[in-house]
């Protein structure tokens, strides 16, 4: 349920990142991370936990990873189609499954691997993914692939450190470091003329909902289930993102969309059903 709620929040990310243009990707990333840090700070204060973990080197490294994910994601969202962005970013479940086996010593079951592959394949079909020829789209696709790799590392880390610190302290430290790292590039890219009331509202939504709430929910889910399960569930961000892109930009997927959506959903269900018995009580929440 936490992962499904995170996926619903994430679905706003790619379409609204495009709507924020011409605000630069660097500025969008800073506003998102800064607002998410404020959300995490509020959660930490309400929970009464210490914020001292922000001084730790490991949270700085994870903040850099999260910053890379969002900067590359925003670049991709603004320079290629929403479909290409989401299809390439959500190749990450395959990397998470591999990392779970090699790093976390939590290998997925064979049928879970089938579910992951079905979900990734279904996403590619859903968005009608086809190689693009334009240089701008190629650059956007490369950024999306890099964003997916950074997301996989971030998800694996969230699982790995689940018992090391409370959830609200963890997300505050990681979001905070990411925001600090985002600041120099955003200041360099700042263009006041790009802002108006509508874009400011879009930036607030992007910071609070997909990141401040969505990523916190994902990290909460990672404390209760092996990394493969929350990550593959959140691939359903694609369904919501593609629907929103169709409404906002007229990017209508081809006739194979229904088949792809059903295959992706079947993959998610398979991974979750065959993951039963692996869920754990919350750790470090």
N, C-alpha and C positions, 0 to 999 in steps of 0.2 A: 504493500500500500504506500509506503514511503517512496519507493522507487517510481511508482505510477504517478504520484503527486509531483515528484521532481520532473518527470517527463512532460507533464502538462505545463509546468512552469517553464521548462526549457523551450517549448515549442514557440514561444514568443521571440526567442533570441535572434535567429537568422532573419526573419522578415522585418523585425523592428530595427535591426542593425542597418539594413539597407534604407529604411525609412529615415534614419538619422542623418544620412548623407545630405549635404556635403561636409558635415562635421567629420573630421579625419578619423581613421581607425584608431590612431593613438589616443585621441581625445575621448572617443567613445569608450575605449578600454579603461582609461583612467576613471571616468565618471562611474562606470559600472562597478569597478573594483572599490572605489572610494565609498560609494553608497552601500555596497555589500558589507564593507568593513564597519560602517555605522550600524547596520542591522545586527551584525555579529557582536559588536560592542554592547548593544542593548540587551541581547540575549545573555551575554556573559554577566552583565551587571545584575540582571534579574535573577540569574542562577547563583550569583554570589561567588563565582570562581575567580581564581587569580589569573591575571593577564600576563604573567611573567614569561610564559612560553614564547612570546614574541622575540625574546632575546636569544633564543636558541638557533644555532646554525642550521639545523635540519628544517626548521620552519621557514628560514630564509630561502633555502634551496627549493622547498615545495612552493613557496610564493613565486619564485622565478619560473617554475614549471607552469603554474596556473596562469601567470602573466603571458607566457609564450602561447599557451592554448588560446587565450582570449584575443590577444593581438592578432594571431594568425587566423582565428575564426572570423574576426571582424573584417580583416583584409579580404578574406575569401568571400564573405557575405556581400561585400561592396564591389567585388570585381568579377564574380562569376555568379551563376544562377543559384538560387536557394537549393534546388535539387542537387546540383553538383556539390555544393558545400556540405549538405547533410549526408549525402551518400559517402563521401570520402572521409568525413570526420567519424562517421559511424562504421568504419572498418575497424574501429578500436576494440570491439568485443573480441575479435580474434587475437589481438595483442594482449588483452587482459587475460584471456583464457591461457595463453602461453605463459605469461608472467605469473599467473596464479600457480601453475604447476612448477615452474622453475625457481621462483623467488619465494613465494608464500608457502610452498609445499602443500597446496590445496588443489590438487589436480581435478579438473572437471570430470564427471562421469562421461563415458562414451556418448550416451544419448544427449547429454548437455552440449557436447561439442557439435553434434548434429544440429541441435537447436540453434546454437550460435551461428553456424554456417548458413542455416536456413534463414535466420533473421537478417544477416548481412546480405545474402543473395536477394532476399525479398525486398530489401531497401533499394538495392541497385535497380531492380525491376520496377519498383513502385515509382521511382523518380524518372524513369525512362532514361537512365544514364547512358550517354554516348560521348565518345571522345570529342573534345572541342578543338577547333582549328585556330581561333583567334588568340593572339599573344596574351591579351588581357585575361581571357578565361583560363588559359594554361597557367598563368601566374597565380590566379585565384585557386585553381585546382591544387597546385603545389602547396599553397598556403593551407588549404583545407586538409591535405594529407599530413602536413606537419602538425596542425592543430589536433588531429586525431591521435597522433603518436604521443603528444604532450598530455592529452586527456587520459590515455591509457596509463601513463606513468603516474598521473595524479590520482587516479582511481586505485591503483595498486598501493600507493603510499597511504591513502585513506584507510585501507584495510590493514596495512602493516602496522600503522601507529594507533590502531583503535583503542589499545589499552594504555597508551603512553600519556594521554592527557584528556581532560574532559572535552566534549564535543564543542561547546561554545568557545572555550579557550583555543582549541585547535583551529577552528575556522576563523576566529578573529586574527590569530597570528598569521595564518596563511594568506588570508585576504589582505591583511595590513601590509605584509611584505610585498605582495604583488602590486598593491596600489603605490607604494613607495618606488618600486622599480619602474612603474608606468609613468611616473611624474616627469622625468626629464624629457622624454620623447614627446609627451603631450604638450609641455610648455613650448618646446621648439616648434610644434605643429599648430599652435593655437591661432585661430582665425575668428575674431569676434563676429564678423559679418555672417558666419555660417549659422549662427544661433537665432532662433525665434521661439515663441511660446510653445508651438507644437513640437519642435525638436527637443526642447528642454523637458517636456512631459514624456516624450519617448525615452529619453536618457534616464529619467527617474524610474520609469517602469522597468527598463532593462537592468538597472542596478538592483532594484528591490526584489523583483519577481524571479526572473530566471537565475540570477546569481545569488542575491542575498537569501532568498527562500529556497530556490531550487537546488543549489549546490549544498546548502546546509542539510536539506532533506536527503540528498544523495549520500552525504557523509554519515548521516544517521543510519541509513539503510546498510552501509558498508560495515557498520558495527554489529549488525544482526544477521548478515548472510555473507557467504563467500562472494568475492568481488565479481565473479562471472554473472551472477544472478541480477544484482542491481544494475550492472552496466548494460546487460542485454535488454532489460525492461526499459531503460531510459532511451533505447533506440527508437521507441515509439514517439519520441520528439519529432521524428521525421514526418509521421502522419499528420500531426498537428501543424508542423511547419509548412508542409506542402499545401495543406488546406488554406492556411493563412496567406501563403504566397499566391495561390490561385485567386483569392478574394482581393488582395491588395495590388497584385502586379499582373494578373491574367496569365500566370504561368501554369497552364493546365497540363497535367501529365497525360501521356498517351493512353491508348486503350488497355495496355498491360497493367495499368495502375492497380486495378482491383486484384488481379492475380498476385502482384507483388505485395500488396498490403496483407492479403490473406496468408501468403507464405511467410512474411515477416512475423505476423501475429502467431502463426503456428510454431515458428521457431522460438518465440518468447515463451509460449505456453509449454513447449517441450522442455526448455531449459529450466523453467520454474518447477514443473511437475517432477522432473527427475532430480531436482535439487532438494526435494523434501527430505527431512531428516538431517539436513546440514545446518539449518538455521540455529543461531545461538542467542542466548540472552544478551541484552545490550552490554557492551563493555566500555567503560570510560565515558559514559554519556552524561 
